[in-house]
Amino acid sequence: QIELVESGGGLVQAGGSLRLSCAAAGRIFSSVAIGWFRQAPGKEREIVCGINRRGGLYYSESAKGRFTISRDNAKNAVFLQMNSLTPEDTAVYYCWTTNGYWGQGTQVTVSS
C-alpha cells in the first residue's frame, strides 16, 4: 500500500513558477516509475511527465523546456518544478505510480 500526498499548488501569475511535491507514505516507491498528470476543468486527465526508477525521463510537448521532474528515493518524494507558467497550465495536478496509486491532487491556477 502506498499513500501519495501532493503539495505545492497555488495561485501564480503567468510567467511565474511553482514547485510541486509528491510524498509517499507506506511502502517505498523507489522500484516504480512515477508520473505527474493534470486535469483541467472539462478536459481529460493527461500526462505531464514521468521518471522511472533509473532516472529516465519523459515530458509531454507542453512540459518540455519548462517543467523538470526529479525524485529523491531516500525521502520517498518526487518533485515537479514548473517555470514559465501560462493560464493553460491551470489544472489539478496528480502524482501516480506505475503500480496504480494516485494522490489526491493539488490545484494549480495561473492567472493572466
C-alpha positions in Angstrom: 0.0 0.0 0.0 1.3 3.4 -0.9 -0.3 6.7 0.0 0.7 9.7 -2.1 0.3 13.3 -0.9 0.8 16.2 -3.3 1.6 19.7 -2.1 2.9 23.0 -3.5 0.0 24.1 -5.7 -1.5 27.5 -5.6 -2.2 30.7 -7.5 0.6 32.2 -9.6 0.7 34.9 -12.3 1.6 34.0 -15.8 5.3 33.6 -16.2 5.8 32.5 -12.6 6.9 29.3 -11.1 5.7 26.6 -8.7 7.3 23.5 -7.3 5.1 20.6 -6.6 5.9 17.8 -4.3 4.6 14.3 -4.0 5.4 12.4 -0.8 4.8 8.7 -0.4 3.8 7.1 2.9 4.0 3.4 3.4 6.0 1.2 1.2 8.8 2.9 -0.6 8.3 3.6 -4.3 12.0 3.5 -5.4 11.2 0.5 -7.5 8.5 2.1 -9.6 8.2 4.8 -12.1 6.3 8.0 -11.0 4.3 10.3 -13.2 2.7 13.7 -12.9 -0.7 14.1 -14.6 -3.1 17.0 -14.7 -6.7 17.6 -15.3 -8.2 20.9 -16.4 -11.9 21.7 -16.0 -13.9 19.9 -18.7 -10.9 18.1 -20.0 -9.5 14.6 -19.7 -6.6 13.8 -17.4 -3.3 14.0 -19.3 0.2 13.0 -18.5 2.7 15.8 -17.9 5.9 14.0 -17.3 7.4 10.9 -15.7 10.5 9.5 -14.2 11.5 5.8 -14.0 13.4 4.1 -11.2 16.7 4.6 -13.1 16.1 8.3 -13.6 14.9 8.1 -17.2 12.6 11.0 -18.1 9.5 11.6 -20.2 8.0 15.0 -20.9 4.9 15.9 -22.8 5.3 18.5 -25.5 3.7 21.2 -23.3 6.1 20.4 -20.5 9.3 20.3 -22.4 11.7 23.1 -21.7 9.5 24.5 -18.8 9.0 21.7 -16.3 11.5 19.4 -14.6 10.7 16.2 -12.7 13.0 14.8 -10.1 12.9 12.2 -7.4 14.5 11.6 -4.1 14.1 8.0 -3.2 15.7 8.4 0.2 12.9 10.8 1.0 10.2 8.9 -0.8 9.4 12.0 -2.8 9.0 13.3 -6.3 9.1 16.9 -7.4 7.8 18.9 -10.3 9.5 22.3 -10.9 7.2 24.3 -13.2 8.6 27.5 -14.8 7.1 30.0 -17.3 3.6 29.0 -16.3 0.7 30.0 -18.5 -3.0 30.0 -17.9 -3.2 26.9 -20.0 -1.3 25.1 -17.2 -4.2 25.7 -14.8 -5.4 22.2 -13.6 -5.4 19.8 -10.7 -2.0 18.0 -10.7 -1.7 14.4 -9.6 1.2 12.1 -9.0 0.8 8.5 -9.9 2.9 5.3 -9.6 3.1 2.6 -12.2 1.7 0.2 -9.7 -1.6 2.1 -9.8 -1.6 4.6 -6.9 -2.8 8.2 -7.3 -2.5 11.1 -5.0 -5.5 13.4 -4.1 -4.2 16.2 -6.4 -3.1 19.8 -5.9 -4.7 22.7 -7.6 -2.5 25.0 -9.8 -4.1 28.2 -11.0 -2.2 30.5 -13.3 -3.7 34.0 -13.8 -3.2 36.0 -16.9 
